[in-house]
Amino acid sequence: MLPSILWGAFVFYLTLKPKGVINLVFPPFIKALHPDKWVHFILWGVWYYSYYQFNKANSSSTYHRFWTPVIFILLGAVVEILQHYMKWGRSGDIYDFIADVMGVLVAFWIVHRE
């Protein structure tokens, strides 16, 4: 359980920390792939996957199978809302939220496809 909690703290740190003074400049062909959306997708997918791996015993109930991804998706919404209102050089983005949701749903599909 601890690795999942640490990963969650890492996700919140990365997504809520004030924007740094270093701005990465990507070449146009990389920028066209929207690397920030892929980062959101991976961060949230790995977080859900790690949570599931460390909580398999609780994950068999229908209640847990339904509510765990819903909670992760709500956390993604909370992060984007906080980014919008905290005014630390970040802004809430619906497409970041969609990437978070897609990461959770793909991880959900991976762990429950059996």
Rosetta silent file (secondary structure, phi, psi, omega in degrees, C-alpha in Angstrom):
SEQUENCE: MLPSILWGAFVFYLTLKPKGVINLVFPPFIKALHPDKWVHFILWGVWYYSYYQFNKANSSSTYHRFWTPVIFILLGAVVEILQHYMKWGRSGDIYDFIADVMGVLVAFWIVHRE
SCORE:     score description
SCORE:     0.000 S_00000001
   1 L     0.000  -35.967 -178.427    0.000    0.000    0.000 S_00000001
   2 H   -58.684  -43.355  177.981    2.862    2.384    0.783 S_00000001
   3 H   -58.284  -38.609  178.865    4.162    2.467   -2.833 S_00000001
   4 H   -66.543  -40.622  178.126    0.715    3.498   -4.045 S_00000001
   5 H   -64.692  -42.900  178.688    0.472    6.226   -1.422 S_00000001
   6 H   -64.610  -40.398  177.958    3.942    7.504   -2.323 S_00000001
   7 H   -63.530  -41.619  177.585    3.085    7.478   -6.031 S_00000001
   8 H   -60.989  -42.086  177.045   -0.102    9.437   -5.266 S_00000001
   9 H   -62.865  -39.234  177.727    1.895   11.997   -3.306 S_00000001
  10 H   -63.315  -43.389  178.674    4.308   12.235   -6.257 S_00000001
  11 H   -61.084  -47.580  179.829    1.382   12.779   -8.665 S_00000001
  12 H   -64.255  -38.745  177.707   -0.062   15.527   -6.471 S_00000001
  13 H   -61.017  -49.768 -177.706    3.362   17.151   -6.095 S_00000001
  14 H   -63.923  -37.270 -174.433    3.966   17.202   -9.851 S_00000001
  15 H   -87.404  -17.945 -177.413    0.505   18.440  -10.730 S_00000001
  16 H  -113.880   -8.406 -179.578    0.098   21.043   -7.993 S_00000001
  17 L   -66.398  151.203  177.051    3.597   22.463   -7.499 S_00000001
  18 L   -59.424  146.215  179.931    4.134   26.022   -8.678 S_00000001
  19 L   -63.432  132.667 -176.717    5.295   26.257  -12.258 S_00000001
  20 L   -75.672  173.741  179.168    9.084   26.404  -12.350 S_00000001
  21 L   -80.101  -15.998  179.210   11.305   28.978  -13.933 S_00000001
  22 L   -92.121  119.865  176.130   12.478   26.429  -16.486 S_00000001
  23 L  -107.904  120.504  179.217   10.117   26.115  -19.402 S_00000001
  24 L   -73.977  136.488  177.079   10.756   23.161  -21.636 S_00000001
  25 L  -114.096  118.816 -178.521   10.673   23.909  -25.326 S_00000001
  26 L   -98.951  146.987  172.496    9.790   20.950  -27.491 S_00000001
  27 L   -61.467  154.650 -176.119   10.458   20.613  -31.208 S_00000001
  28 H   -54.939  -37.599 -177.937    7.260   20.984  -33.274 S_00000001
  29 H   -69.807  -29.941  175.466    6.962   17.249  -34.029 S_00000001
  30 H   -77.469  -42.590 -179.776    7.099   16.425  -30.296 S_00000001
  31 H   -59.292  -33.789  179.339    4.802   19.301  -29.373 S_00000001
  32 L   -65.481  -21.608  179.474    2.215   17.953  -31.828 S_00000001
  33 L   -86.354   -1.559  179.603    2.046   14.743  -29.738 S_00000001
  34 L    51.837   65.053 -175.834    0.997   16.753  -26.633 S_00000001
  35 H   -57.938  -29.785  179.824    3.580   15.218  -24.247 S_00000001
  36 H   -65.507  -32.839  178.208    1.918   16.783  -21.194 S_00000001
  37 H   -69.460  -38.216  177.343   -1.267   14.789  -21.894 S_00000001
  38 H   -65.697  -36.334  177.661    0.732   11.559  -22.114 S_00000001
  39 H   -63.193  -45.231  176.709    2.354   12.392  -18.784 S_00000001
  40 H   -59.689  -46.351  179.540   -1.081   12.786  -17.194 S_00000001
  41 H   -56.118  -47.628 -177.654   -2.236    9.537  -18.784 S_00000001
  42 H   -69.443  -46.574 -178.541    0.797    7.629  -17.477 S_00000001
  43 H   -57.434  -48.408 -176.224    0.826    9.185  -13.982 S_00000001
  44 H   -74.762  -35.264  176.939   -2.832    8.416  -13.284 S_00000001
  45 H   -65.252  -44.618  178.625   -2.767    5.018  -14.966 S_00000001
  46 H   -64.969  -38.508  179.699    0.269    3.900  -12.974 S_00000001
  47 H   -63.109  -47.525  179.084   -1.288    5.249   -9.782 S_00000001
  48 H   -63.562  -44.193 -178.749   -4.529    3.281  -10.259 S_00000001
  49 H   -60.192  -45.684 -179.472   -2.602    0.172  -11.334 S_00000001
  50 H   -66.729  -37.946  176.571   -0.302    0.318   -8.291 S_00000001
  51 H   -60.413  -46.206  179.978   -3.251    0.891   -5.980 S_00000001
  52 H   -61.158  -45.578 -177.338   -4.987   -2.159   -7.423 S_00000001
  53 H   -60.307  -34.600 -178.269   -1.863   -4.337   -7.140 S_00000001
  54 H   -91.922   -0.280 -179.959   -1.473   -3.528   -3.459 S_00000001
  55 L  -132.054   32.141 -177.918   -5.187   -3.915   -2.677 S_00000001
  56 L   -57.422  -35.876 -178.155   -6.148   -7.049   -4.592 S_00000001
  57 L   -61.580  -37.940 -179.830   -7.825   -8.567   -1.539 S_00000001
  58 L   -85.964  -14.619 -170.751  -10.300   -5.673   -1.344 S_00000001
  59 L   -82.442   -1.299 -177.121  -10.666   -5.290   -5.094 S_00000001
  60 L   -81.731  -22.180 -178.292  -12.856   -8.327   -5.672 S_00000001
  61 L   -73.664  146.636  178.770  -16.084   -6.747   -4.419 S_00000001
  62 H   -61.671  -39.304  178.896  -18.351   -5.048   -6.942 S_00000001
  63 H   -58.061  -48.589 -178.685  -18.574   -2.041   -4.656 S_00000001
  64 H   -67.750  -40.047  179.736  -14.795   -1.634   -4.599 S_00000001
  65 H   -62.499  -33.388 -179.774  -14.444   -2.278   -8.352 S_00000001
  66 H   -81.251  -49.359 -170.945  -16.907    0.509   -9.093 S_00000001
  67 H   -76.045  -29.036 -178.855  -15.943    3.148   -6.529 S_00000001
  68 H   -61.780  -51.340  177.655  -12.145    2.967   -6.737 S_00000001
  69 H   -64.732  -32.725  177.547  -11.902    4.246  -10.335 S_00000001
  70 H   -62.218  -43.194  179.011  -14.625    6.806   -9.610 S_00000001
  71 H   -63.791  -41.932  178.101  -12.582    8.147   -6.698 S_00000001
  72 H   -63.113  -40.732  179.034   -9.443    8.325   -8.840 S_00000001
  73 H   -65.157  -41.552  177.125  -11.375   10.182  -11.548 S_00000001
  74 H   -63.435  -37.228  176.264  -12.755   12.615   -8.956 S_00000001
  75 H   -62.494  -38.780  176.245   -9.213   13.200   -7.678 S_00000001
  76 H   -61.250  -40.968  177.400   -8.200   14.109  -11.239 S_00000001
  77 H   -64.810  -42.145  179.665  -11.029   16.650  -11.345 S_00000001
  78 H   -60.824  -42.817  179.176   -9.977   18.068   -7.968 S_00000001
  79 H   -59.411  -46.438 -178.509   -6.398   18.530   -9.207 S_00000001
  80 H   -66.330  -37.289  177.396   -7.547   20.470  -12.264 S_00000001
  81 H   -66.319  -43.405  177.623   -9.891   22.631  -10.166 S_00000001
  82 H   -62.121  -41.596  178.432   -7.090   23.334   -7.672 S_00000001
  83 H   -59.117  -38.308 -179.066   -4.734   24.250  -10.516 S_00000001
  84 H   -66.765  -43.184 -173.383   -7.297   26.741  -11.747 S_00000001
  85 H   -91.410  -18.556 -176.927   -7.876   28.432   -8.388 S_00000001
  86 H   -76.135  -25.088  176.308   -4.412   28.240   -6.798 S_00000001
  87 L    57.207   45.551  177.735   -2.888   30.660   -9.341 S_00000001
  88 L  -104.083   32.183 -179.659    0.629   29.220   -9.091 S_00000001
  89 L    86.737    5.376  177.778    1.342   29.595  -12.785 S_00000001
  90 L  -114.779  161.782  177.058   -0.743   26.570  -13.672 S_00000001
  91 L  -138.567  144.693  176.245   -4.194   26.396  -15.116 S_00000001
  92 L   -66.163  140.783 -176.270   -6.885   23.761  -15.011 S_00000001
  93 L  -137.252  122.877 -179.822   -7.271   22.010  -18.335 S_00000001
  94 H   -61.119  -32.174 -179.731  -10.168   19.807  -19.373 S_00000001
  95 H   -72.737  -30.952  171.927   -7.833   17.866  -21.677 S_00000001
  96 H   -64.351  -42.683  178.225   -5.504   17.089  -18.762 S_00000001
  97 H   -62.227  -42.431  177.845   -8.536   15.776  -16.903 S_00000001
  98 H   -61.982  -39.750  177.073   -9.529   13.661  -19.903 S_00000001
  99 H   -64.559  -39.335  175.962   -5.984   12.245  -20.011 S_00000001
 100 H   -59.976  -48.023 -178.987   -6.241   11.441  -16.276 S_00000001
 101 H   -61.558  -44.400 -179.665   -9.558    9.661  -16.848 S_00000001
 102 H   -63.566  -38.886  176.541   -8.206    7.719  -19.813 S_00000001
 103 H   -61.325  -43.868  178.699   -5.176    6.612  -17.777 S_00000001
 104 H   -64.988  -44.788 -177.126   -7.430    5.342  -14.986 S_00000001
 105 H   -67.235  -38.441  177.243   -9.790    3.589  -17.415 S_00000001
 106 H   -67.131  -42.453  177.090   -6.998    1.876  -19.340 S_00000001
 107 H   -63.530  -39.628  176.673   -5.401    0.719  -16.076 S_00000001
 108 H   -59.609  -46.004  179.407   -8.837   -0.476  -14.901 S_00000001
 109 H   -62.270  -42.072 -179.504   -9.247   -2.436  -18.125 S_00000001
 110 H   -61.706  -46.134 -174.798   -5.760   -3.957  -17.777 S_00000001
 111 H   -78.976  -19.166 -176.926   -6.291   -5.179  -14.219 S_00000001
 112 H  -112.657   12.853 -176.976   -9.857   -6.429  -14.744 S_00000001
 113 L   -76.986   -8.818  179.721   -9.622   -8.011  -18.193 S_00000001
 114 L   -66.368    0.000    0.000   -9.340  -11.531  -16.778 S_00000001
